[in-house]
């Protein structure tokens, strides 16, 4: 996992002495810097945007940074990469969640207490499946089928949809001498 310290980026790019991410123009500057850096990362990289040292993030900045990055990630502008929002407090989570919900997007966030949660919009059946992946760390469609009492096609489709939304990472694995897709939390 590659961690981008947003406080450090804020100091380098804006040089204004603030620890707050406010205004759309400020968010655009930070997002553009992140985009430059993210393109250099290898495929399948997990990029953690660390908010730990950030004070406030307002809606417009949350939209510029989180919502636009995730939207562009889903349209494959950055390749096969994943974004984790890390070190969020409740107020930051709330503003980022509103920005994601307005664009019908979702992201995995790690709160300051270390708990991983979903923020944004996601169908209930995918939420339930994601919660299981977060709990187990790694899982296959067969595991989902057995645990949730679902057909193999249904469990596989759910996991594939979570992967397409970049909420879980997919890797090839071997089970019982055969190759299978294993889905991991990011």
Backbone as CSV, one residue per row, in Angstrom:
resi,resn,N_x,N_y,N_z,CA_x,CA_y,CA_z,C_x,C_y,C_z
1,UNK,0.853,-1.178,0.000,0.000,0.000,0.000,0.897,1.239,0.000
2,UNK,0.564,2.156,-0.856,1.273,3.433,-0.951,0.411,4.510,-0.286
3,UNK,0.961,5.221,0.691,0.202,6.227,1.425,0.587,7.624,0.961
4,UNK,-0.422,8.410,0.622,-0.231,9.816,0.273,-0.732,10.643,1.455
5,UNK,0.175,11.337,2.107,-0.157,12.191,3.246,-0.735,13.499,2.697
6,UNK,-2.048,13.681,2.824,-2.689,14.869,2.264,-2.215,16.154,2.932
7,UNK,-1.852,16.082,4.193,-1.322,17.268,4.876,-0.007,17.703,4.218
8,UNK,0.850,16.731,3.937,2.133,17.024,3.281,1.888,17.610,1.891
9,UNK,0.968,17.014,1.140,0.646,17.542,-0.194,0.081,18.956,-0.101
10,UNK,-0.746,19.191,0.897,-1.328,20.514,1.112,-0.218,21.545,1.358
11,UNK,0.748,21.204,2.184,1.861,22.110,2.481,2.715,22.356,1.240
12,UNK,2.987,21.292,0.471,3.827,21.427,-0.721,3.143,22.221,-1.831
13,UNK,1.867,22.002,-2.007,1.172,22.596,-3.148,0.591,23.975,-2.873
14,UNK,0.015,24.183,-1.695,-0.677,25.444,-1.430,0.148,26.420,-0.593
15,UNK,1.050,25.891,0.220,1.956,26.731,1.013,1.236,27.853,1.769
16,UNK,0.049,27.540,2.293,-0.718,28.590,2.968,-0.765,28.431,4.494
17,UNK,-0.111,27.420,5.024,-0.058,27.243,6.469,-1.279,26.598,7.086
18,UNK,-2.279,26.271,6.290,-3.517,25.699,6.810,-3.447,24.175,6.822
19,UNK,-4.211,23.592,7.735,-4.359,22.135,7.732,-5.740,21.746,7.219
20,UNK,-6.493,22.715,6.717,-7.849,22.473,6.243,-7.890,22.373,4.719
21,UNK,-8.704,21.461,4.235,-8.949,21.321,2.796,-10.288,21.983,2.506
22,UNK,-10.226,23.215,2.053,-11.442,23.974,1.773,-11.306,24.669,0.416
23,UNK,-12.400,24.844,-0.233,-12.611,25.482,-1.539,-12.297,24.532,-2.691
24,UNK,-13.083,24.671,-3.713,-12.925,23.854,-4.921,-11.558,24.065,-5.585
25,UNK,-11.078,25.316,-5.737,-9.755,25.488,-6.351,-8.627,24.789,-5.577
26,UNK,-8.682,24.823,-4.257,-7.671,24.113,-3.455,-7.760,22.608,-3.701
27,UNK,-8.976,22.087,-3.717,-9.175,20.668,-3.976,-8.660,20.262,-5.345
28,UNK,-8.851,21.127,-6.325,-8.384,20.834,-7.687,-6.859,20.734,-7.721
29,UNK,-6.173,21.641,-7.040,-4.708,21.614,-6.992,-4.224,20.303,-6.360
30,UNK,-4.830,19.919,-5.241,-4.427,18.686,-4.548,-4.748,17.466,-5.414
31,UNK,-5.947,17.438,-6.024,-6.314,16.298,-6.877,-5.355,16.155,-8.048
32,UNK,-5.006,17.259,-8.689,-4.089,17.190,-9.826,-2.728,16.655,-9.418
33,UNK,-2.278,17.023,-8.224,-1.006,16.489,-7.721,-1.124,14.989,-7.480
34,UNK,-2.238,14.567,-6.866,-2.452,13.141,-6.621,-2.502,12.392,-7.948
35,UNK,-3.198,12.940,-8.930,-3.300,12.283,-10.241,-1.928,12.107,-10.877
36,UNK,-1.074,13.110,-10.773,0.288,12.998,-11.315,1.018,11.841,-10.645
37,UNK,0.910,11.758,-9.324,1.602,10.711,-8.572,0.990,9.335,-8.806
38,UNK,-0.323,9.266,-8.855,-1.016,7.976,-8.968,-0.709,7.291,-10.308
39,UNK,-0.508,8.082,-11.330,-0.194,7.516,-12.649,1.163,6.821,-12.663
40,UNK,2.028,7.177,-11.741,3.360,6.555,-11.658,3.341,5.224,-10.916
41,UNK,2.273,4.981,-10.177,2.178,3.734,-9.404,1.914,2.556,-10.345
42,UNK,2.382,1.393,-9.944,2.177,0.190,-10.740,0.739,-0.302,-10.677
43,UNK,0.392,-1.176,-11.626,-0.937,-1.775,-11.626,-1.163,-2.534,-10.330
44,UNK,-2.423,-2.558,-9.913,-2.907,-3.244,-8.726,-2.485,-2.559,-7.428
45,UNK,-1.903,-1.360,-7.525,-1.485,-0.622,-6.336,-2.707,-0.130,-5.558
46,UNK,-2.580,-0.169,-4.246,-3.577,0.421,-3.354,-2.994,1.737,-2.866
47,UNK,-3.708,2.820,-3.152,-3.266,4.145,-2.749,-4.144,4.603,-1.595
48,UNK,-3.509,4.847,-0.453,-4.226,5.322,0.723,-4.081,6.843,0.781
49,UNK,-5.200,7.537,0.724,-5.202,8.986,0.899,-5.381,9.243,2.389
50,UNK,-4.320,9.686,3.040,-4.304,9.802,4.495,-4.745,11.195,4.949
51,UNK,-5.891,11.253,5.624,-6.482,12.481,6.132,-6.135,12.723,7.608
52,UNK,-5.274,11.918,8.188,-5.007,11.968,9.632,-4.634,13.350,10.145
53,UNK,-3.857,14.090,9.394,-3.380,15.393,9.855,-4.148,16.558,9.245
54,UNK,-5.253,16.257,8.599,-6.109,17.280,8.002,-7.166,17.670,9.029
55,UNK,-7.464,18.942,9.092,-8.532,19.417,9.978,-9.876,19.220,9.309
56,UNK,-10.344,20.250,8.647,-11.648,20.239,7.984,-11.467,19.912,6.504
57,UNK,-12.428,19.182,5.957,-12.551,19.083,4.508,-13.997,19.456,4.200
58,UNK,-14.167,20.509,3.411,-15.531,20.927,3.087,-16.047,20.138,1.889
59,UNK,-17.344,20.293,1.610,-17.976,19.524,0.534,-17.288,19.748,-0.809
60,UNK,-17.002,21.005,-1.167,-16.449,21.279,-2.493,-15.076,20.635,-2.661
61,UNK,-14.285,20.644,-1.615,-12.965,20.017,-1.666,-13.100,18.484,-1.686
62,UNK,-14.039,17.964,-0.922,-14.301,16.519,-0.919,-14.739,16.060,-2.304
63,UNK,-15.555,16.866,-2.958,-15.997,16.544,-4.312,-14.821,16.558,-5.280
64,UNK,-13.987,17.591,-5.206,-12.829,17.709,-6.104,-11.834,16.577,-5.897
65,UNK,-11.578,16.241,-4.651,-10.551,15.236,-4.375,-11.135,13.826,-4.437
66,UNK,-11.993,13.486,-3.501,-12.464,12.100,-3.385,-13.392,11.693,-4.523
67,UNK,-14.448,12.444,-4.757,-15.438,12.025,-5.755,-14.845,11.995,-7.171
68,UNK,-14.088,13.007,-7.536,-13.514,13.018,-8.889,-12.449,11.938,-9.053
69,UNK,-11.615,11.738,-8.040,-10.607,10.676,-8.145,-11.276,9.311,-8.308
70,UNK,-12.293,9.050,-7.506,-12.957,7.744,-7.575,-13.713,7.593,-8.887
71,UNK,-14.365,8.626,-9.339,-15.059,8.584,-10.627,-14.081,8.273,-11.764
72,UNK,-12.938,8.919,-11.746,-11.931,8.695,-12.796,-11.276,7.321,-12.649
73,UNK,-11.122,6.871,-11.426,-10.603,5.528,-11.184,-11.529,4.491,-11.819
74,UNK,-12.842,4.674,-11.638,-13.822,3.731,-12.176,-13.888,3.778,-13.706
75,UNK,-13.491,4.889,-14.294,-13.482,4.973,-15.757,-12.117,4.546,-16.321
76,UNK,-11.295,3.957,-15.465,-9.991,3.390,-15.829,-8.959,4.405,-16.306
77,UNK,-9.076,5.653,-15.876,-8.078,6.654,-16.244,-6.719,6.385,-15.609
78,UNK,-6.696,5.654,-14.502,-5.441,5.409,-13.792,-4.975,3.960,-13.900
79,UNK,-5.682,3.132,-14.654,-5.336,1.719,-14.742,-5.939,0.934,-13.589
80,UNK,-5.390,-0.221,-13.340,-5.905,-1.137,-12.313,-5.323,-0.754,-10.954
81,UNK,-5.955,0.239,-10.333,-5.512,0.719,-9.026,-6.719,0.838,-8.102
82,UNK,-6.435,1.059,-6.824,-7.472,1.104,-5.802,-7.190,2.267,-4.865
83,UNK,-8.249,2.896,-4.368,-8.094,4.016,-3.445,-8.780,3.689,-2.122
84,UNK,-8.036,3.896,-1.048,-8.546,3.754,0.315,-8.454,5.136,0.967
85,UNK,-9.541,5.584,1.559,-9.542,6.842,2.300,-9.179,6.500,3.737
86,UNK,-8.107,7.069,4.242,-7.531,6.614,5.508,-7.468,7.753,6.524
87,UNK,-7.630,7.397,7.799,-7.441,8.347,8.884,-8.546,9.378,9.004
88,UNK,-9.758,8.996,8.593,-10.870,9.944,8.627,-11.450,10.098,10.031
89,UNK,-11.850,11.328,10.356,-12.669,11.535,11.546,-14.127,11.601,11.084
90,UNK,-15.050,11.679,12.003,-16.473,11.631,11.648,-16.908,12.794,10.760
91,UNK,-16.402,13.999,11.013,-16.792,15.152,10.201,-16.265,15.037,8.773
92,UNK,-15.032,14.594,8.620,-14.465,14.392,7.286,-15.259,13.328,6.537
93,UNK,-15.554,12.239,7.227,-16.327,11.151,6.624,-17.666,11.664,6.118
94,UNK,-18.332,12.480,6.915,-19.650,12.990,6.539,-19.594,13.824,5.258
95,UNK,-18.645,14.731,5.154,-18.555,15.577,3.951,-18.127,14.790,2.725
96,UNK,-17.218,13.852,2.894,-16.810,13.022,1.768,-17.961,12.126,1.335
97,UNK,-18.692,11.589,2.291,-19.814,10.709,1.965,-20.881,11.446,1.161
98,UNK,-21.185,12.688,1.522,-22.164,13.467,0.761,-21.686,13.654,-0.677
99,UNK,-20.407,13.973,-0.855,-19.858,14.157,-2.200,-19.960,12.867,-3.015
100,UNK,-19.672,11.729,-2.394,-19.762,10.445,-3.093,-21.210,10.088,-3.410
101,UNK,-22.100,10.283,-2.437,-23.510,9.940,-2.642,-24.125,10.739,-3.782
102,UNK,-23.779,12.002,-3.901,-24.345,12.842,-4.964,-23.925,12.376,-6.346
103,UNK,-22.836,11.629,-6.427,-22.387,11.089,-7.719,-22.588,9.581,-7.795
104,UNK,-23.338,9.035,-6.843,-23.630,7.607,-6.796,-22.358,6.756,-6.800
105,UNK,-21.403,7.160,-5.971,-20.123,6.472,-5.858,-19.972,5.893,-4.459
106,UNK,-19.017,4.991,-4.308,-18.725,4.401,-3.006,-17.219,4.232,-2.862
107,UNK,-16.760,4.228,-1.606,-15.345,4.014,-1.311,-15.221,3.302,0.028
108,UNK,-14.088,2.658,0.208,-13.765,2.067,1.503,-12.935,3.102,2.258
109,UNK,-13.308,3.321,3.513,-12.587,4.267,4.361,-12.104,3.558,5.616
110,UNK,-10.941,3.952,6.053,-10.422,3.472,7.328,-10.475,4.653,8.286
111,UNK,-11.290,4.505,9.304,-11.468,5.574,10.272,-10.219,5.670,11.158
112,UNK,-10.147,6.726,11.928,-8.963,6.932,12.782,-8.790,5.827,13.806
113,UNK,-9.885,5.135,14.156,-9.784,4.021,15.103,-9.390,2.711,14.418
114,UNK,-9.137,2.758,13.096,-8.714,1.571,12.352,-9.846,0.775,11.731
115,UNK,-11.083,1.097,12.064,-12.232,0.370,11.516,-12.423,0.730,10.043
116,UNK,-12.620,-0.270,9.212,-12.896,-0.043,7.792,-14.398,-0.036,7.575
117,UNK,-14.855,1.005,6.871,-16.283,1.175,6.608,-16.488,1.564,5.154
118,UNK,-17.691,1.330,4.698,-18.095,1.762,3.367,-18.703,3.148,3.499
119,UNK,-18.329,4.050,2.594,-18.998,5.343,2.541,-19.487,5.570,1.115
120,UNK,-20.612,6.247,0.987,-21.196,6.493,-0.322,-22.362,5.565,-0.583
121,UNK,-22.704,5.398,-1.864,-23.860,4.591,-2.277,-23.437,3.229,-2.799
122,UNK,-24.129,2.212,-2.334,-23.920,0.851,-2.814,-25.174,0.044,-2.509
123,UNK,-25.569,-0.799,-3.447,-26.742,-1.656,-3.240,-26.573,-2.485,-1.968
124,UNK,-27.698,-2.757,-1.289,-27.641,-3.488,-0.023,-26.981,-4.855,-0.156
125,UNK,-27.270,-5.587,-1.238,-26.674,-6.921,-1.367,-25.162,-6.833,-1.583
126,UNK,-24.686,-5.758,-2.238,-23.244,-5.588,-2.385,-22.615,-5.127,-1.072
127,UNK,-23.334,-4.316,-0.302,-22.848,-3.903,1.019,-22.629,-5.128,1.894
128,UNK,-23.614,-6.015,1.894,-23.543,-7.232,2.703,-22.337,-8.087,2.289
129,UNK,-22.114,-8.190,0.993,-20.987,-8.976,0.491,-19.663,-8.302,0.850
130,UNK,-19.596,-6.974,0.692,-18.368,-6.246,1.037,-18.049,-6.388,2.516
131,UNK,-19.055,-6.314,3.370,-18.832,-6.479,4.807,-18.178,-7.826,5.110
132,UNK,-18.599,-8.847,4.384,-18.019,-10.178,4.566,-16.554,-10.200,4.109
133,UNK,-16.257,-9.560,2.984,-14.870,-9.492,2.513,-14.008,-8.732,3.526
134,UNK,-14.519,-7.622,4.039,-13.759,-6.841,5.021,-13.502,-7.649,6.292
135,UNK,-14.468,-8.462,6.658,-14.347,-9.285,7.867,-13.337,-10.421,7.673
136,UNK,-13.361,-11.037,6.483,-12.523,-12.212,6.226,-11.151,-11.873,5.638
137,UNK,-10.963,-10.671,5.130,-9.736,-10.216,4.460,-9.588,-10.758,3.031
138,UNK,-9.797,-12.068,2.840,-9.685,-12.717,1.519,-10.816,-13.734,1.400
139,UNK,-11.408,-13.806,0.197,-12.550,-14.711,0.045,-12.728,-15.075,-1.423
140,UNK,-13.337,-16.228,-1.675,-13.640,-16.654,-3.044,-15.160,-16.697,-3.229
141,UNK,-15.580,-16.850,-4.464,-17.011,-16.962,-4.757,-17.593,-18.197,-4.063
142,UNK,-16.817,-19.270,-4.025,-17.297,-20.484,-3.357,-17.526,-20.225,-1.865
143,UNK,-16.603,-19.483,-1.243,-16.768,-19.133,0.175,-18.056,-18.337,0.385
144,UNK,-18.286,-17.357,-0.484,-19.498,-16.530,-0.380,-20.735,-17.408,-0.538
145,UNK,-20.694,-18.305,-1.519,-21.833,-19.209,-1.753,-22.170,-20.004,-0.506
146,UNK,-21.146,-20.541,0.139,-21.367,-21.369,1.323,-21.839,-20.542,2.520
147,UNK,-21.211,-19.409,2.740,-21.540,-18.583,3.911,-22.916,-17.943,3.783
148,UNK,-23.216,-17.406,2.576,-24.453,-16.655,2.381,-25.574,-17.489,1.766
149,UNK,-25.276,-18.765,1.499,-26.266,-19.672,0.898,-26.766,-19.129,-0.449
150,UNK,-25.807,-18.794,-1.324,-26.106,-18.250,-2.652,-25.601,-19.196,-3.724
151,UNK,-26.157,-19.069,-4.898,-25.655,-19.812,-6.039,-24.282,-19.309,-6.440
152,UNK,-23.512,-20.182,-7.102,-22.150,-19.826,-7.496,-22.129,-18.603,-8.419
153,UNK,-23.059,-18.541,-9.371,-23.096,-17.395,-10.287,-23.392,-16.100,-9.542
154,UNK,-24.312,-16.153,-8.600,-24.684,-14.956,-7.839,-23.511,-14.451,-7.011
155,UNK,-22.846,-15.350,-6.297,-21.722,-14.918,-5.453,-20.571,-14.398,-6.319
156,UNK,-20.310,-15.053,-7.427,-19.253,-14.599,-8.328,-19.556,-13.229,-8.922
157,UNK,-20.805,-13.013,-9.284,-21.213,-11.721,-9.850,-21.090,-10.610,-8.814
158,UNK,-21.480,-10.894,-7.590,-21.360,-9.882,-6.526,-19.902,-9.471,-6.334
159,UNK,-19.031,-10.455,-6.251,-17.616,-10.150,-6.047,-17.033,-9.409,-7.246
160,UNK,-17.411,-9.815,-8.436,-16.932,-9.128,-9.638,-17.409,-7.676,-9.657
161,UNK,-18.652,-7.436,-9.264,-19.175,-6.063,-9.214,-18.421,-5.217,-8.181
162,UNK,-18.096,-5.807,-7.046,-17.299,-5.078,-6.049,-15.912,-4.764,-6.597
163,UNK,-15.352,-5.692,-7.344,-14.038,-5.457,-7.961,-14.125,-4.338,-9.004
164,UNK,-15.159,-4.353,-9.828,-15.318,-3.309,-10.845,-15.489,-1.931,-10.214
165,UNK,-16.055,-1.887,-9.017,-16.215,-0.619,-8.297,-14.960,-0.279,-7.497
166,UNK,-13.933,-1.087,-7.636,-12.647,-0.911,-6.969,-12.754,-0.893,-5.448
167,UNK,-13.695,-1.688,-4.933,-13.880,-1.802,-3.490,-13.181,-3.028,-2.920
168,UNK,-12.824,-3.973,-3.782,-12.025,-5.141,-3.413,-11.015,-5.385,-4.529
169,UNK,-9.930,-6.014,-4.176,-8.901,-6.336,-5.163,-9.011,-7.806,-5.529
170,UNK,-8.824,-8.130,-6.813,-8.931,-9.501,-7.300,-7.551,-10.021,-7.679
171,UNK,-7.208,-11.186,-7.130,-5.934,-11.837,-7.446,-6.198,-13.293,-7.797
172,UNK,-5.298,-13.850,-8.571,-5.443,-15.251,-8.937,-4.859,-16.113,-7.822
173,UNK,-5.576,-17.172,-7.490,-5.124,-18.077,-6.451,-5.291,-19.515,-6.889
174,UNK,-4.831,-20.440,-6.063,-4.955,-21.867,-6.344,-5.657,-22.516,-5.160
175,UNK,-6.688,-23.294,-5.481,-7.401,-24.070,-4.451,-7.677,-25.453,-5.014
176,UNK,-7.342,-26.452,-4.236,-7.575,-27.845,-4.632,-7.019,-28.128,-6.022
177,UNK,-5.843,-27.595,-6.312,-5.179,-27.848,-7.589,-5.712,-27.038,-8.762
178,UNK,-6.734,-26.217,-8.537,-7.292,-25.410,-9.627,-7.109,-23.924,-9.373
179,UNK,-7.163,-23.171,-10.451,-7.032,-21.712,-10.325,-8.392,-21.095,-10.014
180,UNK,-8.388,-20.140,-9.095,-9.615,-19.436,-8.701,-9.288,-17.956,-8.499
181,UNK,-10.327,-17.127,-8.599,-10.179,-15.718,-8.246,-10.376,-15.575,-6.746
182,UNK,-9.461,-14.862,-6.121,-9.561,-14.560,-4.703,-9.739,-13.044,-4.597
183,UNK,-10.700,-12.631,-3.798,-11.003,-11.221,-3.629,-10.521,-10.785,-2.254
184,UNK,-9.763,-9.680,-2.217,-9.143,-9.206,-0.988,-9.645,-7.814,-0.640
185,UNK,-9.681,-7.541,0.654,-9.995,-6.172,1.051,-8.822,-5.290,0.657
186,UNK,-9.151,-4.023,0.369,-8.063,-3.099,0.012,-7.576,-2.407,1.272
